[in-house]
């Protein structure tokens, strides 16, 4: 609905799965759990500022750019475990449509 919780102190009701229905509140960690909030107390979501969008895009660019070949992919790379993209780690050439070649820092692409 494009709303944030706003002045809602807590949920009016919690929808839980059948497995956790008999357990105490807050123990259901399944994705089927849902919180029902009052709509009249909710507020519209805030729109991010251009500076926030730029910061998010720079962070995502750092996570999706290979340090060896400087290719930016559409997904996050395993930089902590592998240290580079899969083609650099395994030694093969990726398909040209799978990445965007970046030679300069990305400053103009906004995430939203």
Beta strands, then each sheet from edge to edge (+ up, - down):
strand 1: 3-4
strand 2: 13-15
strand 3: 34-36
strand 4: 43-44
strand 5: 71-73
strand 6: 99-101
sheet 1: 1+ 4-
sheet 2: 2+ 3-
sheet 3: 5+ 6-
end
